[in-house]
Amino acid sequence: MKPGELSYQNILFSCLDWGSGHVARSVAVLKELSGRGNELHISCTAAQKAIFLSYEIDACYIVTEGFQFRFKGDGNFTSEMRRNAWRFSRWIKAEQAQTENLVKKYAITLVLSDHCYGFRSDQVPSIFITHQVSLPPKAGWIAQRIHRKWMNRFSEIWIMDDEQKRLAGVLSNPVPKSKYIGFYSRFQDQEISLVPGKVVGIVSGPEPYSEQFFHWILKEHGMQNLILISPKSYSEIPPNVTVISDWKQADEEIASAETIVSRNGYSTLMDLQFLKKKAVLIPTPGQLEQEYLYGK
C-alpha cells in the first residue's frame, strides 16, 4: 500500500510541527490522496491549517496546539532534545489518546502520521511516514533504540525516499514493515523557470535557529538583490531585500530563482530534485541529521 494506491478511505492525517519541512512535503501527499476520492481529516496547528488551505486542500480540519519544542539555540541538539525528552514522552501518550478519540468520532479507516510518534490508533491501521528510519550515527544507541521502539508501534512504515536513488543515505535503510514511496514535493507539478541572477533565501527550522539563519543570510547575501522567504522579519530590512511570508507567493519566487540559499533539511533536498536549481545549503548547527546529509 502506497499513497497512490489509496482510494475512498476515511483518512486521519497529521505531520510534525517542527519548522516547515514536514508540512511542506505533506502538501503533495495530501493532494494525491484527495485526488483519489479519499475523505481527509487533518489534525494540525492553526498555522499548518492556514498553509494547507492556501493550497486548496479540501479536508475536515481539527486544530490542535501541537508540541512546542523549546530550544536555546546553542548548537547542541543532543542536549536540546534531552531537555525536551520528558515533555515529549508525555505528549506522545496524550497524542495517542487524542487520536483514538478522533478515530471513533470520525469513523476513520486509516491513520497517517508524518513523524508524529503518538499519532496512531490500535483500532485501525496506522502508518508512520518518514525518511529517517534510522537516526544519524552520532545520535547514539539509546536515542536510536527509543526511535525504533516508537516507530515500530505503527502498522506500517512509509519511507519518503527512492529505493534506487537513496537521497537520505543510511537514514532510509529499510526495516521490517517498511516500503519506499518515492520523493514528494509541492513543486513536482509546478512549472519551473529561471531568472538569471535571482537569489532566493529560505528561512526555516525551529526558533531560535531560524532567526539565526535569517541574520546569516542578510550578512552573507544582503548586499545583492535578494528575495528572503521567512515567516517574519527579525530586523530592519535593506531596500534591496524583499521579505515574503505568503507560501504561494514564495513558491513562485522559488520556482523562478537561479540560486536558492537554504538549510539542507530533507524536504528541501526533495524539492531540489524537482527544481533543478543551484543551491547554497547550510546545515543547522548541531543538527545531526542535517550535518549527516550535508557531508553525505
Secondary structure, 3 states (H helix, E strand, C coil): CCHHHCCCCEEEEEECCCCCHHHHHHHHHHHHHHCCCCEEEEEECHHHHHHHHHCCCCCEEEECCCCCCCCCCCCCHHHHHHHHHHHHHHHHHHHHHHHHHHHHHCCCCEEEEECCCCCCCCCCCEEEEECCCCCCHHHCHHHHHHHHHHHCCCCEEEECCCCCCCCCHHHHCCCCCEEECCCCCCCCCCCCCCCCCCEEEECCCCCCHHHHHHHHHHHHHCCCCEEEECCCCCCCCCCCEEEECCHHHHHHHHHCCCEEEECCCHHHHHHHHHHCCEEEECCCCCCHHHHHHHHC
